């Protein structure tokens, strides 16, 4: 079991312009969760082949949505939530991918 922090992005605009600014607001901290590694995929882009790790996160019901950031507090690694499943109101299962 590890502890995590959940952050959500919010968009606002610079005053008197249309330039968007993204800020991250902390939703919860110190939440106990379990990480399970799923797979490592290869992203092919202009930089070449870069590995991207995918994880499953098991957690008690909290306010977690797609596109939220999950920060593992033990090492500060940041993950992006790609899918959230609510299993019978008992716990949440989320698909995460490593953010670089």
N, C-alpha and C positions, 0 to 999 in steps of 0.2 A: 504494500500500500504506500502510495506517495501523496504528497499534498500539491495542489494546483491552485492557480489563480486564473480567473476567467475575465477577459477584457472584451469590450464591444466597441466597434468603431462608430463614430457619429460624424456626420458631415455638416459643416456650416460654411458660410461664405464670409470673405474678408469684407469689412464694412466699405460701402460705396463702390464695390467691384463685384464681379461675378466669379472671382477666383475661389475654387473650393478648397477648404482646409479640413483635413481628417484628424480627429482627435480620438484617442482611445480612453474609454471610461472603464474603470475597474468595477466589475459586477460583484464578484465574491473572491475572497482569499482564504487560504487554509482549508480548502475542501479536500477530503480524502477520496482518492480514486485509484483505480487499477489500470495500468497500461499493459496491453498485450501486443507485441509486434505481429503484423500481418504479412507484409511483403515489402520488397524493395523493387521499385520500378525504375526504368531508365528513361529519362527525358532527353529527347534529341532536339537540340536547338542550335543557334549559331555559335554557342560556346562549346559545342561537342556533346558528349554523352555525360550527363550528370545523374547520379543516383538520387532517388527520392524515397524516403522510408514512409510506410503507412502503418498506423497503429489503430487498435480498438481501445476505447476508453469506457470503462464501466464505472458508474457513479450513481449515487442516490439522487432522486429528483431535485434539480435546481433549475434556475433560469438559464438554459443553454440553447443556443440557436445556431443555425448554419452561418458560416462566415465569422463566427466569434474566434478570438484567439485564446488558446489554452497555454499557460506557461507552467512548465514543470519546475517547481521551486527548488528541487535538489540541485539542478545544474543550470537553470535559467533558459532551457531550450524552449523555443516557441513553436507551436503547432497551430494549424488552421482546421477548424471543424468543417467537414464536407457533408456530413449526414448525421441526423439525430433520430434515434428510435426510442419511443417511450414504451417500455415493456410492462404493460398491465398496471401502470402507476406505481410499480415497485422500485424500478431503477431505470436509468437511461443507458443506452449503448450508443456511443458516438464514433464515427469514422473520422480519423485525424490524418493529416499529412504534414510532413515536416516543412516548416517555412524557412526559406533561405533568403 
